[in-house]
Every structure is written in structure tokens, then in C-alpha cells.
Amino acid sequence: MVWAPASRPESVNLLDDHSHFSLASVASVKAPDVLHTFHAAAESYGYPAKFLSDNAAVFSGAPRRVRVVLESELDRLGIESKHSSPQTCGKVERFHQTLKRANAVSSRVLWCPRGSSCT
């Protein structure tokens, strides 16, 4: 995925906490898309014992005193969830920085179709 330099894309990335392996990503922060991506990752890698996240609206309704769809689904599956872990947030932010750098390189080099004059 290549973004225009001025755009500010929002995405959700599911990472393994131990290896930092990217299990799944979706270029959306809408609850149905995030829930679908969570289940798709679980089909490939299995359900996690614990789900760590930041306090983004799609993960936690606590700041608004509501339950969001993902929280309800994690409860239904018996998966413990924890929000706002500074260490987890740092890992995710580092991953996002890596994606931004990779995107900057790919938009200049890797995504240039043969026969075109990319600058």
C-alpha cells in the first residue's frame, strides 16, 4: 500500500507481542473491519491468550463508558484484554515508524511499473 505524502492513513496492525511478527493489518479503524481482521489472523495463527492494545476507540470503550464490539468478542472468546500498556504502545509505535519508512522507500523504488518513468 502506498500513501500520498500529505495523507494521514489510519490502520490497525495485529502484532505478536514476543516476536513482533505482523499477524495482520487493515487500513481501517472501523469496528467491522478490525473484527474481521482479528478473526482472519486467528484462523491463520490461532487465538491469543491475551490481547494487548492501546486505548484507541476501536479497542476500548472505557473512556466513553461503553463496550466496543472487539471487547465483547474477546470476552465471548474468553480472551483477556489489557489496554494502554506503555510497553505495548511503544512496540506498536515502533512498528508504525518502520511501515512509514518502508512506504517512503517503496513509493520511490519498489512501486515503479516497468516501462514507466518514475521519479
NORCOR-V238030 format. One record per residue. N is the residue number from 1. RES is the residue in one small letter. PHI is phi in radians with two decimals (999 if undefined). Layout:
BEGIN
N;RES;PHI + N;RES;PHI
END
This chain:
BEGIN
1;m;999 + 2;v;-2.07 + 3;w;-1.92 + 4;a;-1.16 + 5;p;-0.95 + 6;a;-1.48 + 7;s;-1.37 + 8;r;-2.16 + 9;p;-1.23 + 10;e;-2.04 + 11;s;-2.55 + 12;v;-2.06 + 13;n;-2.14 + 14;l;-1.76 + 15;l;-2.04 + 16;d;-1.30 + 17;d;-1.15 + 18;h;-1.43 + 19;s;-1.61 + 20;h;1.15 + 21;f;-1.18 + 22;s;-1.39 + 23;l;-1.41 + 24;a;-2.93 + 25;s;-2.49 + 26;v;-2.47 + 27;a;-1.49 + 28;s;-2.82 + 29;v;-2.11 + 30;k;-1.51 + 31;a;-0.90 + 32;p;-1.09 + 33;d;-1.18 + 34;v;-1.15 + 35;l;-1.11 + 36;h;-1.07 + 37;t;-1.13 + 38;f;-1.03 + 39;h;-1.20 + 40;a;-1.12 + 41;a;-1.12 + 42;a;-1.14 + 43;e;-1.09 + 44;s;-1.45 + 45;y;-2.08 + 46;g;1.60 + 47;y;-1.36 + 48;p;-1.35 + 49;a;-1.33 + 50;k;-2.51 + 51;f;-2.09 + 52;l;-1.81 + 53;s;-2.66 + 54;d;-1.51 + 55;n;-1.66 + 56;a;-0.98 + 57;a;-0.99 + 58;v;-1.29 + 59;f;-1.71 + 60;s;-2.47 + 61;g;-1.68 + 62;a;-0.93 + 63;p;-1.07 + 64;r;-1.80 + 65;r;1.02 + 66;v;-2.35 + 67;r;-1.86 + 68;v;-1.68 + 69;v;-0.98 + 70;l;-1.13 + 71;e;-1.05 + 72;s;-1.11 + 73;e;-1.18 + 74;l;-1.10 + 75;d;-1.06 + 76;r;-1.05 + 77;l;-1.48 + 78;g;1.30 + 79;i;-1.73 + 80;e;-1.19 + 81;s;-2.20 + 82;k;-2.38 + 83;h;-1.94 + 84;s;1.16 + 85;s;-1.29 + 86;p;-0.99 + 87;q;-1.15 + 88;t;-1.12 + 89;c;-1.03 + 90;g;-1.11 + 91;k;-1.11 + 92;v;-1.17 + 93;e;-1.07 + 94;r;-1.08 + 95;f;-1.09 + 96;h;-1.08 + 97;q;-1.09 + 98;t;-1.08 + 99;l;-1.08 + 100;k;-1.09 + 101;r;-1.14 + 102;a;-1.11 + 103;n;-1.15 + 104;a;-1.08 + 105;v;-1.24 + 106;s;-1.14 + 107;s;-1.23 + 108;r;-1.64 + 109;v;-2.10 + 110;l;-1.34 + 111;w;-1.79 + 112;c;-1.62 + 113;p;-1.11 + 114;r;-1.02 + 115;g;1.46 + 116;s;-1.72 + 117;s;-1.83 + 118;c;-1.37 + 119;t;-1.97
END
